[in-house]
């Protein structure tokens, strides 16, 4: 270490969107992701109803958490960090559920 404070511009916590979060941008992106995921899961209800409804419930819950953070959170880098974490969780859950639905759709029925 050199002793001086060097900030790594590639770290998520040092990104402008996290350091100075724009609530509208985060909520718009999250809402768009939730909308696409919910539509995909809704079309999957006839295939694997339980997983589709679980995916819908998680997307709604995570979007509600993002809304709560956007409207009640402190305007700081901490709020931006919470936005980033929740958005990553939202994307990971959507991907996981759609993979499970796809696998279930391809499995042979007995």
N, C-alpha and C positions, 0 to 999 in steps of 0.2 A: 504494500500500500504506500502511496505517496504522501498521505497525510492531508491532502486537500480534498474538499468535498466535490466529487465528480458525480453528476447525475447521468445515469444511463438513459438515453432517449428511447431505447427499445423496450424498457420496462413498462408494463401496463400502468402502474401507478404514476409514472411520469408523463403520460399522454395528456394532451391538452383537453380532450373530452372528459378525462377523469379529474384533472386539476381544476378546471373551470366548467363544470357540467352545465349543459343546456337542457333543462328539463323537457322542453318540447321535443327536441331531437331524440332523446332517450325514450320517451314515451311513444313517439311515433314509430320508431324502429321496433320497439317491443310489441306494440300493438299490431304492426304489420306481421311480425313473426308469429304472434298468437293467432291472428286471423288465418294465416296460411295453414298453420298447424291444426287448428280447430276444424277447418274445412276438410283437410286431408283425413283427420280422425273421424269426422262425421260420415264421410264416404266409406270409411272402414267399419262402421258399426255392423253392417250385415255380415262381415267376415269374422271379426273377433270383437264382439260387443264389449266385453269386459275391459280389454286393453284400450279400445278406442275411448270409452268413457273415462278411464283412468287418465289417459292423455289429455282429454278435454278438461277434466277437473284440475290437473296440474297446471295447464296453460292459463286457465282462468285465475287460479290461486297465485301464480307467480306474477301475472300481470297486475293483479290487485296489490301485491306487495310492492311492485314498481310504482304503481299509482300512489300508494301510501308514502313511499320514500320521496316521490316527486312533490307531493303536496304538503307533507309534514316534516320532511327532513331538513337538516341545516344546509344552507347554501355554502358548501365547502368541498374540498377534495374528498372528504369522508363520504359525502353524498354521492359523488362521482364514483368512488370505489364500490359503494353498495349497488349503484346502477350497473356497473360492470360485472360484479359477481352475480347478481340476479339475472342479468341478460345471458351470461354464460350458462348458468343453471337452466334457464329457459330453453336455450338452444340444445343443450345436452339431453334434457328430458325429451324434447321433441324428436331428436335423432334416435334415442334409445327406444322410445315407444314405436316409432315408425319402423325400425328394424325388427322389433318383436312382432309387429303386425305383419310385416312382409314374410318373416319366417313362418308364422302361423298360417298364412295364406298358402304357402308352398308345401306345407306338410300334408302328406296323404291322409285322407279321412278314413276312419275304420269302418 
